[in-house]
Amino acid sequence: MKNIFMYVMFVFVTMLIITGIFNFLPFEIKSNTNFGNAYNLGHSVGYIIGKFIKIILGLLMLKYGYETYLELKIKG
């Protein structure tokens, strides 16, 4: 059961990192023209922070998975 969890986590982490990087590369900032400048700036900052969080979360989960793999390899 732990192996299934590790495989699923690896796939999820890979998806997080890939989508984070590919969403980051064109670096388009989405704005909503129906609202004022303050709303657009806040939305843009939140959008950029979300891109960084996706990449960081994916890398941290990948690190956790690798450490768990090493622990299982040493015990086994």
URTA-V664870 format. One record per residue. N is the residue number from 1. SS is DSSP state (hx for helix, st for strand, lp for the rest). Layout:
n;ss
N;SS
N;SS
//
This chain:
n;ss
1;lp
2;hx
3;hx
4;hx
5;hx
6;hx
7;hx
8;hx
9;hx
10;hx
11;hx
12;hx
13;hx
14;hx
15;hx
16;hx
17;hx
18;hx
19;hx
20;hx
21;hx
22;hx
23;hx
24;hx
25;hx
26;lp
27;lp
28;lp
29;lp
30;lp
31;lp
32;lp
33;lp
34;lp
35;lp
36;lp
37;hx
38;hx
39;hx
40;hx
41;hx
42;hx
43;hx
44;hx
45;hx
46;hx
47;hx
48;hx
49;hx
50;hx
51;hx
52;hx
53;hx
54;hx
55;hx
56;hx
57;hx
58;hx
59;hx
60;hx
61;hx
62;hx
63;hx
64;hx
65;hx
66;hx
67;hx
68;hx
69;hx
70;hx
71;hx
72;hx
73;hx
74;hx
75;hx
76;lp
//
